[in-house]
């Protein structure tokens, strides 16, 4: 499965921004894990994903964030 070319909700182009998002997220070490529910997470501190969204320019819409965050790259697994 490949990243959708455009957001299904607002029609913003996403496919060209996904590679840059992966580069930013993979270069920085993220010590926080939201899934585990650790009590020591500071909600005021900006996460790696939030920094990446600002860098690629999709920090204002949650519909675009949904596509980028939930995308699973199946091409590498096949």
C-alpha positions in Angstrom: 0.0 0.0 0.0 1.3 3.4 -0.9 0.5 6.7 0.8 -2.6 8.4 -0.7 -1.6 11.2 -3.1 -4.1 13.5 -1.6 -6.0 13.8 1.7 -9.5 12.3 1.3 -11.1 15.0 3.4 -9.4 18.3 2.4 -7.7 17.3 -0.9 -4.3 18.5 0.2 -1.3 16.9 -1.4 0.4 14.4 0.9 2.4 11.9 -1.1 5.3 14.4 -1.7 5.6 15.1 2.0 5.7 11.6 3.4 9.4 10.9 2.6 10.4 14.1 4.4 8.2 13.1 7.4 9.9 9.8 7.6 13.4 11.4 7.5 12.6 13.7 10.3 11.0 11.1 12.5 13.8 8.6 12.0 16.6 11.0 12.6 15.4 12.1 16.1 15.2 9.7 19.0 11.8 9.7 20.6 12.0 8.6 24.2 8.3 9.1 24.9 5.8 6.3 24.2 2.2 7.5 24.2 0.9 3.9 23.7 2.3 2.6 26.9 0.6 5.3 28.9 3.7 6.3 30.9 2.9 8.8 33.6 6.1 10.8 33.0 5.1 12.2 29.6 4.9 15.9 29.5 1.9 17.0 27.3 3.3 20.5 26.9 6.5 19.2 25.3 6.5 18.9 21.5 7.0 15.4 20.2 9.0 14.4 17.2 5.9 13.9 15.1 4.6 17.4 15.9 8.0 18.8 14.9 7.8 16.9 11.6 4.3 18.1 10.9 5.4 21.7 11.3 8.4 21.1 9.1 6.4 19.6 6.2 3.5 22.0 6.6 0.6 19.9 7.7 0.4 21.0 11.3 -2.9 22.7 10.9 -5.2 19.9 9.9 -5.8 16.7 11.8 -7.3 14.9 8.7 -3.9 15.0 6.9 -2.1 14.0 10.1 -4.4 10.9 10.3 -3.3 9.7 6.8 0.4 10.2 7.6 0.5 8.7 11.0 -1.7 5.7 10.3 0.0 4.7 7.0 1.7 1.3 7.0 4.3 0.8 4.4 3.4 -2.7 3.1 5.6 -2.5 0.0 8.8 -3.2 2.0 7.1 -6.2 3.7 6.1 -7.9 0.5 
